[in-house]
Amino acid sequence: MRITVVGGGYVGLVTGACFAELGHTVDIVEIDAEKAAAINAGRAPIHERGLDALLEKHAGKRLRAGTDYSPVADADISFVCVGTPPAADGSADLSMVAAASRSIGEALRAGKESHTVVVKSTVPPGTTAGLVVPTVLECSGRDDVGFAMNPEFLREGRAVEDFLHPDRIVIGSRDDRSGDMVAAVYRGLSAPVVRCGLTAAEMIKYASNALLATKISFANEVGNACKRLGIDVYEVMDGVGMDHRVSPHFLSAGAGFGGSCFPKDVAALVSLAESLGEEPSLLRSVLDVNDRQPLRMVGLLEERIGDLAGKRVAVLGLAFKDNTDDIRESRAIPVIAELLRRGATVAAYDPLAAAPMRRVFPGIDYAASAADALRGADACLVMTEWPEFSDLNGEFDLMRTRVVIEGRRILSCDGKEGICW
């Protein structure tokens, strides 16, 4: 098929590149001209394992990027992959979805007879039917456009793998023909296909992320109690996770969750529930636990070394997880902010995320290696599960005092202490 992907960000670029890999012709609409140029040159403007190889293979052939919506007119199907950042009240900001819907509608005025618009952006339930459908139809002056909702379930750092080997493909549609069009795009992938309505598909995405976030906060609350009892929360969760009704995934206790999805999606679901007159006390608690959890590391650190004023603290890991340079909602951000508030000097290191974090904290020291960050430090906090950190051992001898507290259980060296183990 001929596909237009609106938005060349994380989801849109991975989606476009993977659709090209499946044999489709893909045009990416990206308003950032520099980013579009990088895509056309075969260079990924984001760090994502396997993405560079796909761009090198397909850029200029099956995959192109541009700044205007003209490709929509000739496409069989358009995927909306724009951002839905959190508004001040926690609800999803749908301004980019609305703008994309208007532009797609205007482009379809002279478009092909058969076209399906698919929302892949994470949007509150009711958005596709209540915002996208009427906007596209009004701006296109047509009533023959199909609509579907096809949420993404991509893990950063493993997104290409997840796209090409999905657990499931969820297709919500306004009518059977639109759903069939989306299913045809994924032909060749081996995965169960869930067919449902537009709003149900939107809720599946929100509910999935909220449940995973809940498991993390649950593990952290249990872990905090385990630490006081002097038992290993990982032994406890290993036993819990063996129950097939629970599964072992997302039960790793630590500093909490971050990234572009879990925090904003849980907050948006809380906002939606409240707007419906419901009381989402469990989901609010999930966010509350996550907000408090990383600050426990700073409190634990102060118990170990006393007043933090004037102390040099090494922070290893700035990205919200390994294999990405994404710092959105990274648990390192509140930790660094609290360290600075208490008068500490911070020396930070991350294999990929120093540049974006420098925009948040321009005044801290950014080391060229973990060893450089540790040299002369009074303490170390490990915030991201980068594999290279698990091999650190003698490097900790470079510290003034060997006090190591980890928020991700990855270290094999002696003398470390975990946030909740």
C-alpha positions in Angstrom: 0.0 0.0 0.0 0.9 3.7 -0.1 1.0 5.0 3.4 1.3 8.4 4.9 2.6 8.7 8.5 1.9 12.0 10.1 4.7 12.8 12.6 8.3 11.7 12.4 8.9 11.4 16.1 9.6 8.3 18.1 6.4 6.4 17.2 6.0 7.8 13.7 9.5 7.2 12.5 9.6 3.6 13.8 6.2 3.0 12.3 7.2 4.4 8.9 10.5 2.5 8.8 8.9 -0.8 9.8 6.0 -0.4 7.3 8.7 0.2 4.6 10.3 -3.0 5.8 7.0 -4.8 5.3 7.0 -3.7 1.6 4.8 -0.6 1.7 5.6 2.8 0.2 5.8 5.3 3.1 5.7 9.1 3.2 6.4 10.7 6.6 5.0 14.2 7.2 7.4 15.9 9.6 7.1 19.7 10.3 10.8 19.9 11.4 12.7 20.3 8.1 16.0 19.2 9.6 14.5 16.1 11.0 12.9 15.3 7.6 16.3 15.8 5.9 18.0 13.5 8.3 15.4 10.8 7.6 15.9 11.2 3.9 19.6 10.9 4.4 19.1 7.6 6.2 20.1 9.0 9.6 17.8 8.4 12.6 17.3 11.6 14.6 16.6 9.5 17.7 18.5 6.6 19.2 16.7 3.3 18.7 18.3 0.0 18.2 17.8 -1.3 14.6 16.3 1.9 13.3 19.5 3.2 11.5 19.7 0.0 9.5 16.1 0.3 8.4 16.6 3.9 7.3 19.8 3.1 5.4 17.9 0.3 3.6 14.7 2.2 2.7 15.4 6.0 2.7 15.0 7.4 -0.7 13.3 4.2 -1.9 10.3 3.0 0.0 10.6 5.7 2.6 10.6 9.5 2.2 10.0 12.4 4.5 8.7 15.9 3.8 7.1 18.9 5.6 3.8 19.1 3.7 0.6 17.0 3.6 0.4 16.5 -0.1 1.3 12.8 0.0 -2.0 12.2 1.9 -4.0 12.8 -1.4 -2.4 9.8 -3.1 -2.2 7.5 -0.1 -4.4 4.5 0.7 -4.1 5.1 4.4 -2.8 7.7 6.8 -1.5 7.1 10.3 -1.6 9.9 12.9 1.5 9.6 15.1 1.8 13.0 16.7 2.5 13.7 20.3 -0.1 14.0 23.1 1.9 15.6 25.9 0.4 16.2 29.3 -1.4 19.5 30.0 -1.0 21.4 33.2 -4.0 19.5 34.8 -2.7 16.1 33.7 -5.1 15.6 30.8 -3.8 14.9 27.3 -3.0 17.9 25.1 -4.8 17.0 21.9 -3.8 20.2 20.0 -1.4 18.3 17.7 -4.0 15.6 17.0 -6.5 18.3 16.1 -4.1 20.1 13.8 -3.1 16.8 12.0 -6.8 16.0 11.5 -7.5 19.4 9.9 -4.5 19.1 7.6 -5.3 15.5 6.6 -8.9 16.6 5.9 -7.8 19.5 3.7 -5.4 17.2 1.8 -8.2 14.7 1.2 -10.3 17.3 -0.7 -8.5 16.2 -3.8 -7.6 12.7 -2.6 -8.3 9.2 -3.8 -11.8 7.8 -3.5 -10.8 5.3 -0.9 -8.8 6.5 2.1 -8.6 5.4 5.8 -7.4 7.6 8.6 -5.9 5.7 11.5 -5.0 7.2 14.9 -1.9 5.6 16.4 -1.2 8.4 18.9 -2.1 7.6 22.4 -5.4 9.5 23.0 -8.1 9.5 25.7 -11.0 7.2 24.9 -13.5 9.0 22.7 -10.9 11.2 20.9 -11.0 9.4 17.6 -14.8 9.4 17.4 -15.3 12.8 19.0 -12.5 14.8 17.5 -10.7 13.1 14.6 -13.7 11.9 12.7 -15.7 15.1 12.7 -12.6 17.3 12.0 -11.4 15.2 9.0 -14.9 14.9 7.5 -15.6 18.7 7.9 -12.3 19.7 6.5 -12.4 17.2 3.6 -15.9 17.9 2.6 -16.4 14.1 2.2 -18.3 11.4 3.9 -16.6 8.4 2.4 -13.4 8.4 4.6 -12.8 5.4 6.8 -11.5 5.7 10.4 -9.6 3.4 12.7 -7.6 3.4 15.9 -4.5 1.3 16.1 -2.6 1.8 19.3 1.2 1.2 19.5 2.8 -1.0 22.1 6.5 -0.2 21.5 9.2 -0.2 24.2 11.9 2.4 23.7 15.2 0.7 22.9 13.3 -2.3 21.6 10.7 -0.6 19.4 11.7 -2.1 16.0 11.7 -5.6 17.5 8.3 -5.0 19.1 6.8 -3.6 15.9 7.9 -6.6 13.8 7.2 -9.2 16.5 4.2 -7.8 18.4 2.3 -9.5 21.2 -0.9 -8.4 19.6 -2.3 -6.0 17.0 -5.3 -4.0 18.2 -7.5 -2.5 15.6 -10.5 -0.4 16.6 -12.6 0.7 13.6 -15.7 2.7 12.7 -16.7 0.1 10.2 -15.5 -3.3 9.0 -13.9 -2.0 5.8 -11.6 0.4 7.7 -10.6 -2.3 10.1 -9.8 -4.6 7.2 -7.6 -1.9 5.6 -5.5 -1.7 8.8 -5.3 -5.4 9.1 -4.0 -5.7 5.5 -1.2 -3.3 6.3 0.2 -5.7 8.9 -0.1 -8.8 6.7 3.0 -10.8 7.1 3.3 -10.3 10.8 2.5 -13.2 13.1 0.4 -12.0 16.0 -3.2 -12.2 17.3 -5.4 -9.4 16.0 -7.9 -7.8 18.3 -10.8 -6.2 16.5 -13.0 -3.8 18.4 -14.6 -0.3 18.3 -12.7 3.0 18.2 -13.1 3.9 21.9 -12.4 0.4 23.1 -9.0 0.4 21.3 -8.1 3.7 22.9 -8.9 2.3 26.3 -6.9 -0.9 25.7 -3.8 1.3 25.3 -4.5 3.4 28.4 -5.5 0.3 30.5 -2.4 -1.6 29.4 0.0 1.2 30.5 -1.8 1.9 33.7 -1.7 -1.8 34.7 2.0 -2.1 34.0 2.6 1.1 36.0 0.5 -0.2 38.8 2.7 -3.4 39.0 5.8 -1.3 39.3 4.4 0.9 42.1 3.1 -2.2 43.8 6.5 -3.8 43.7 8.1 -0.6 45.1 5.7 -0.4 48.0 6.3 -4.0 48.9 10.0 -3.4 48.4 10.0 -0.6 50.9 8.4 -2.8 53.5 10.8 -5.6 52.6 13.8 -3.4 53.3 12.6 -2.6 56.8 12.1 -6.3 57.4 15.5 -7.2 56.1 14.3 -9.4 53.4 15.1 -9.5 49.6 12.2 -8.0 47.6 13.5 -9.7 44.5 13.2 -13.2 46.2 9.6 -12.2 47.1 8.7 -11.0 43.6 10.3 -14.1 42.0 7.9 -16.1 44.1 4.9 -13.9 43.3 5.7 -13.7 39.6 5.7 -17.5 39.2 1.9 -17.4 39.5 0.7 -17.5 35.9 -2.1 -15.1 36.9 0.5 -12.4 37.8 3.6 -13.1 35.6 7.1 -11.9 36.5 7.1 -8.8 34.3 7.2 -5.3 35.7 7.7 -6.5 39.3 11.3 -5.3 39.6 11.4 -2.9 42.5 13.5 0.2 42.2 13.3 3.9 41.7 10.1 3.9 39.8 8.9 4.4 36.2 9.5 7.2 33.7 9.5 7.7 30.0 7.1 9.2 27.5 4.2 6.8 28.2 3.5 5.6 31.7 3.5 8.9 33.7 1.5 10.9 31.2 -0.9 8.0 30.3 -1.8 7.2 33.9 -2.2 10.9 34.6 -4.5 11.3 31.6 -6.6 8.3 32.6 -6.9 9.8 36.1 -8.1 13.1 34.5 -10.5 11.2 32.2 -12.0 9.2 35.1 -12.5 12.4 37.2 -14.2 14.1 34.2 -16.6 11.2 34.1 -17.4 11.7 37.8 -15.3 8.7 39.0 -12.8 8.5 41.8 -9.6 6.9 40.5 -8.0 6.4 43.9 -5.8 3.4 42.9 -4.4 5.2 39.8 -3.7 8.4 41.8 -1.8 6.2 44.4 0.3 4.7 41.6 1.5 8.2 40.6 2.0 9.2 44.3 4.2 6.2 45.0 6.2 6.9 41.8 6.7 10.5 42.8 8.0 9.6 46.3 10.1 6.6 45.4 13.2 8.2 43.9 13.5 10.7 46.7 13.9 7.8 49.1 17.3 7.3 47.6 18.3 10.8 48.6 17.0 10.2 52.1 18.9 6.9 52.3 22.0 8.7 51.1 21.8 11.3 53.8 21.4 8.5 56.4 24.7 7.0 55.2 26.9 10.1 54.8 25.1 12.9 56.7 24.5 16.4 55.5 24.8 16.5 51.7 25.9 20.1 51.5 29.3 20.3 49.8 29.4 16.5 49.1 30.2 15.3 45.6 27.6 12.7 44.5 28.0 10.7 41.3 24.8 10.0 39.4 25.1 7.1 37.0 22.3 7.0 34.4 20.2 9.9 33.2 17.9 8.3 30.6 14.7 6.9 32.0 15.9 3.4 30.9 18.7 1.7 29.1 19.2 1.7 25.3 17.7 5.2 24.8 18.7 8.8 25.1 15.1 9.8 26.3 15.1 11.6 29.6 11.3 12.3 29.7 10.2 11.7 33.3 13.5 10.1 34.1 13.8 9.3 37.8 17.2 10.9 37.7 15.6 14.3 37.3 13.9 14.6 40.7 16.9 13.0 42.4 19.4 15.5 40.9 17.0 18.4 41.7 16.8 17.2 45.4 20.6 16.7 45.6 21.1 20.3 44.4 18.5 21.6 46.8 20.4 20.0 49.6 23.7 21.6 48.5 25.4 18.6 46.9 27.7 18.8 43.9 26.5 16.4 41.2 28.8 14.6 38.7 26.6 12.8 36.2 27.3 10.2 33.5 25.2 8.5 30.9 26.3 6.7 27.7 23.7 8.6 25.6 21.6 11.0 27.6 24.1 13.7 28.8 23.2 16.2 26.0 19.4 16.2 26.6 19.9 16.3 30.4 22.3 19.3 30.0 19.3 21.3 28.9 17.6 20.5 32.2 20.6 20.9 34.5 23.2 23.0 32.7 25.2 23.7 35.9 26.2 20.2 37.0 29.3 18.3 35.9 28.9 15.8 33.0 31.6 13.2 33.0 33.0 11.5 30.0 32.9 8.1 31.7 31.6 6.4 34.8 35.1 6.3 36.2 35.4 10.1 35.8 32.1 10.6 37.6 33.1 8.4 40.5 36.6 9.9 40.9 36.6 11.7 44.3 32.9 11.2 44.9 31.5 10.9 48.4 28.7 8.7 47.2 27.1 7.2 44.0 23.5 6.8 43.0 22.8 4.4 40.1 19.6 5.5 38.3 19.5 3.6 34.9 20.1 -0.1 34.2 22.8 0.4 31.6 24.6 -3.0 31.1 28.0 -1.3 31.4 27.2 -0.3 35.0 26.9 -3.9 36.0 30.6 -4.5 35.1 31.8 -1.7 37.4 33.9 -2.8 40.3 37.3 -1.4 40.7 36.0 2.0 39.5 34.2 2.4 42.8 37.7 2.4 44.5 38.1 5.9 42.8 35.6 7.3 45.2 36.5 9.2 48.4 34.1 7.0 50.3 32.6 3.9 48.8 28.9 4.5 49.4 26.8 3.1 46.5 23.0 3.1 46.4 21.3 1.7 43.3 17.8 2.3 42.1 18.0 -0.5 39.5 19.3 -3.9 40.7 22.2 -4.4 38.3 25.5 -4.1 40.3 27.6 -7.1 41.1 30.2 -5.3 43.2 30.5 -5.5 47.0 29.3 -2.8 49.3 26.3 -1.5 47.4 22.8 -0.9 48.9 19.5 -0.9 47.1 16.7 1.6 47.4 14.4 -1.1 48.7 16.5 -4.2 49.2 
